[in-house]
Structure formats: structure tokens, C-alpha cells
Amino acid sequence: MSDTNGMSEASGTDRGVLVTGASRGIGRAVAEAFARNGDRVAVHYGSRRADAEQTRDALAGSGHTLVGGELGDPESAERIAREAESALGGIDVLVNNAGIMRAHPVADSTYAQWRTAWESTLGVNLFAAANLSYLVARGLIERDAPGWIVNIGSRGAFRGEPDSPAYGASKAALHALGQSLAVSLAPHRISVTSVAPGFVATEMLADRYGGADSAGTERIKAQSPFGRIAEPAEIAAAVTYLASPEARWSSGAVLDVNGASYLRT
């Protein structure tokens, strides 16, 4: 496949892929999907090394690696990018999946709690993604190689997060960042897209709402006309498509993956 400049595209297999926050949940499913496609994956983790090792060891194929560190620290983020780049022989695909969500409703939070929630949430959800996007894009430009950046945003960017406003704001900003980068990086054959999931059946969701059979989880299921919650593999399928040569013309898109639980115009 070739782009509009007549230059060859990567085939979509045997690429170097960095997935942040890949120790479990959506990140693990994304890493698994790329590995099944024949790509080599750098599995990033923050503190859950054992879970990340499980992710790496279960991946199909070979050439996978672990990279650990706190993404909210710019110097640590740079080290993570460099280690992944070295281990993979270059990063062709970046998936900005790592994210945090902390409750801080205005009526129930102190000013100190409010500030801490905003600083930590934006540090990981937005600033880390921006820094890694810069580092990976510069590496691609220096190699004169096509590439893909896919951001894991959220439905909450559009419908709001009243108990976690920093999370909703960070995801809206992440979508906007992706669209800005899509325009600036297109001349370098780098595609930038985002997915906006609703609720997904992960360990985090079960911990937050009391398990698969709880009343809270049943209310979440009722939000979608399908009457269920998304599986991580369904989000991963959207990510791997957006990171394929066939999706190049979708650069700049924000793809809703929420089971028709929220429709925007």
C-alpha cells in the first residue's frame, strides 16, 4: 500500500508497538490484539509489574518487552519511550492508554483534594500522552517512517463526569490534542486518532461498582440498548483498525465505541 506521496506503507505486521498501561484491562487486550497481528509489543506498566509480566508472557509471537515507570514524570516518560524504542528497534505505533480517574466532586472535596486530583489526572491522562506523542513522532520523523498514534479517550469527554471533572476534561483535551497532531503530522505520514469508550468490563469497573452482579453494574448495563457492558477486546479491535494502513484516511477521527449508550451530534 502507498500513501499520496507514493511512498510504501508499513504492512501492518512486525511493527514496534508501545502500549501504555498494559498490565491489565483495555491495555492488556490492546497488547494481545497487536501481538496476534504479528507486531512486537512494549508492555508499559506503572506499578503492577507482575500483571505486566503476565501480559507479556501470554502474548503471541516473540520480541515483546516490558517498560516500567511513572508517566506523569516527564523525565520518566522520556526514559520509557527510549527504552521501548531501543528494545523494539523503533516505535511504529503508540497507544496512549494509561489513565487515572479519581472522584473529587465539588461539594465533597477540600480545595487541596481538588487541586491534587486535577494535577495528577492531567499529568497522566494528558501531559504524559502529549510527551510520548512528541517523542514517538520525532523518532518516526527521524527514521522517515510512517506511524500511528491512537489515544484512548472516553465517552465522558462528551457527556461529562460530575464526580470526576478532571477526568472528563483530560479526555476532552486528549481528543483535541489528537486532532491537532493529526493535522501537523499528516505530512510526515503519521496518523493520529482517538477512541471514546463507554464503560468496559475491566477489574477497575468491578472494583468500583461491586462486582459483575451488583445493582450498580446492572444500571451501567442498562445504559446501552444492547443491555451489556463492552469487553476490552471490543475496544482493542477499534484500536488495531485505527492503527492499520487501511485506516490512514481516518486520521483526526474520534471513534465512539460505547454500544449506542451516548450519541453525539
N, C-alpha and C positions, 0 to 999 in steps of 0.2 A: 504494500500500500504506500502511496506517496501523498505528500501534502501539496499545497498550492504552489510551493517553491520547487516542486519536482524532486524533493529530497526524500530518501527512503525513511519510512517509519519503522520503529521497533515492532517486532512481530506480535508483541503482547505476551510472550513467554520468555523465560530465562532472564527476567529483569530483576534488578535490585529494588526491593520494596521496604520502606520503613513505615511501620505501623506503631503509632504511639498508644500507650495504654492498652497493650495487647495481652495482658496477663489473664484476662477473663472477659466475659460478656461480649459486647459487639466487637471489640478489638480482636479477641481470640477468633471469632467467627470470620472476620476480615482476613486475618493472617492465614487461616485454614483455606479460605477460598482462593487466595493468590497462590498458595503452595500447590493446591490441586491443579491450577492452571500452568504449573511449571515454573513459577517465579521463585526467587530466593528472598527470604523474609528476615528482616531485622526486627525482632520482637522487643519492643521497649516496655519497661516496667518502671514504676516509681518506687514502691516498697515491697511489692509482692513477688519476690524473686522466685520462690518455689512454684507459684502459679505460672509465672512466665516460663520457667523451665518445663513445666508440663505442656504448655502451649507449644514451645519449640520442639520438644521431643516427639510430639504427636503429629507434626506437620509432614505432609507427603513430600517426597523428594529429598534433596540434600542441599548443603550450602547455607543453611539457616543459622542465625546468630542471635545472641542476647545483647541488649544495650540497656543499662540502667542509669537512673538519675532523675533529679528533680527538674522538671521542665520549666518551672516558674523562675528558676535562676538562669539568667541569660548566658552566663559562662558555662553552666552545666548543659544547657541546651546545645551550645556550640560543640561541646565535647561529644555529646550524644550523636550529633549529626556527623562529626568527623569519624567517630568510631564505626558507625554504621556504613559510611561511605567507604572506609578502608576495608571492612570485612566483606562487603558486597562487591567491591570493585566499582563503586559508583551507585548512586541512588537514582533510579529512573522514576519511581513512584513514591510520593509521600502521602500518607493518610493521617491527617490531624484528628485523631480520635480521642485522645486523653482529655478528660474534663472532670470538673468537680461541681457539686451542687450542694449548697448549704442553706438551710432555712434561716431567714432573717427578716420576718415581717416587721413592718414599721412599728406597729402597736406593741410588739412584744420584745423588741430588741433595744439594747442600750446603744448609745452612739458609738462606743468602742466596738461592740459586736457588729454593728452596721458597717463601719469602716473596714474592719478585718475581713468581713465577708466579701465586700467589693474588691479589696486589694488582692485577696487570694484567688478569688474566682476569675477575675480578669487576667491575673498573672498566668494562670494555667490555660484557661479557655480561649483567650485572645492573644496575649502578648507572646506566649510560647509558640502558638501556631504561626504568628507573624514572623517570629525569629527563625523558626525552622523552615518556613516557606522561603524566606530570603536566602538562607544558607543552601538549601537544596536547589533553588532556582539558579543561584550563582554557579553552583557546581555543574549544572546542566549546560548553562551558557558557556562556561569554560571548555566543556567537552564537545560543544556544538552538537548536543544530543536532544532529541525530543523527550518530553517528560509529561508527567501528570501529577497534579496536586488535588486531592479530594478531602474536603472538610466535612466532619460530622457535626452538623448543626443541630437544630431542634425545631419541632413544631412550636415550642414555647417562644421562639423568636417572634412569632406572629400573633399568637393568642394571649400571650402574657404569662408571667409566673408570679402571681401575687405574693406567695410566701418566699420566693427566691428571686427577687427582681434582678439581682446581679447576674444570675444565670441566664434569664431571658435576654437581658441587654447584651451579655457577652456573645450569645449565639446570633443575635441580630447583627452585631458588629462583625462576627466571623463570616456571615453570609456576605456582608458588604465588602469585607476585605477580599473574599474570593472573587467577587465581581470586578473589583478594581484591578486585582492581579491578573484576571483573565484578559483584560484589555492590554495591560502593559506587557504581558509575557507572550501573547499570541505571536508577535513577530519572531520569537525565539522557539516556536513550536512547542510551547508548554501550555497545556490545557489546565484550567482551574475550575473546579465545580464544587458544589456542596450538596449533601443530602440532609433532609429535615425530618427525622423520625418522630413519631409519637412515642407512646410507651412501648418498651421492648422487654420481653421476658428474660431478665437477667437476675443475677444474685442480688444486685443492688435494689431492684424493684421488689423482690420477695422480702428482703430485709426491711424495706421501708413500709410496705403495706400489709405485712403479717402473714405472708405465705400465699401459695397458689390458690387456696380455697377460702381466703379471707373475704370479708364483706368489702373491704377496700379494693381488693383485686377484682372482685365481681363488678364494682362500679366502673373500674377502668375498662374492663371488657365491654361494658355496655356503651362506651363512648363510640365504638366503631360498629357500623351496621353488620360487619362480619361476626360480631359477638365474641371476639377474642383479642389477644394481645399479640403483637408481632414477635416472631422468632428472630434471634440475632442473625441467622443465615439469610433472612429476607433483606436485612439491611446490607449485609455483605454482598449479596447479589447485585444490588444497585451500585455499590461502590466499585466492584470489579467491572461492571459495564462502563461506568463513567471513566474508568482508568484504562479503557481499551482504545485501540486506534479507531474503531468504528464510531466511538462517541466523541471524536475530536470536535465535531461541529456543535456539540452541546456545551462547549466551554462558556463559562459565565452563568450556567443554569443553576438553580436551586431546586432540587427534585424532592417533592413531598413524598414521604414513604410512611404514611400514617393510617392506612386502611380506611380512608374517607372519614376519619374521625374529626378532621378540621379541613374545611375547604376555603381557600382564599381566592380573591379576585385580583 
